[in-house]
Amino acid sequence: MSETARRPLGAKAAANRKLLVDAMRAGGFKNYAREWWHFALAREPFQKQRFDFPVTAE
């Protein structure tokens, strides 16, 4: 059910997934097709680097 182009899928859910993918693509991201919510920068500047640091709201 998590695939971006999953079929069958309700019309509203399919439209929302397409809206998200289109918006993210316009912002320079690419979708991982097996998870509709998973995106990465299309031109990732640190493809081989993994970052491990705390993220805070401050």
C-alpha positions as a printed Julia matrix, in Angstrom:
58×3 Matrix{Float64}:
  0.0    0.0    0.0
  2.96   2.36   0.47
  4.03   2.45  -3.17
  3.52   5.84  -4.8
  1.69   4.4   -7.82
 -0.13   1.65  -5.89
 -3.16   0.19  -7.66
 -5.94  -0.12  -6.74
 -6.01   3.05  -4.69
 -8.89   5.39  -3.99
 -9.19   8.35  -6.35
 -8.62  10.94  -3.61
 -5.54   9.15  -2.25
 -4.1    8.76  -5.77
 -4.7   12.46  -6.51
 -3.06  13.49  -3.24
 -0.02  11.31  -3.89
  0.32  12.8   -7.38
 -0.01  16.32  -5.96
  2.76  15.62  -3.45
  5.08  14.03  -6.02
  4.54  16.9   -8.48
  5.19  19.55  -5.81
  8.29  17.83  -4.5
  9.64  17.24  -8.0
  9.16  20.95  -8.75
 11.22  21.66  -5.62
 14.12  19.52  -6.8
 13.3   16.25  -5.06
 12.82  12.73  -6.38
 10.46  10.15  -4.97
 11.42   6.69  -3.75
  8.61   4.86  -5.57
  8.14   2.16  -2.9
  7.15   4.76  -0.26
  4.9    7.67  -1.27
  6.26   9.85   1.57
  9.98   9.22   0.91
 11.9   11.88  -1.06
 15.55  12.82  -1.58
 17.26  15.69  -3.34
 17.57  14.9   -7.03
 21.07  16.42  -7.05
 22.25  15.38  -3.62
 25.55  17.18  -2.88
 26.67  14.58  -0.31
 25.59  11.27  -1.88
 28.13   9.11  -0.01
 28.1   11.04   3.28
 25.86  10.12   6.22
 25.26  12.72   8.91
 24.64  11.87  12.54
 23.82  14.84  14.74
 20.99  15.84  17.05
 18.19  17.95  15.62
 16.6   20.42  18.0
 13.94  23.1   17.75
 16.27  25.8   19.07
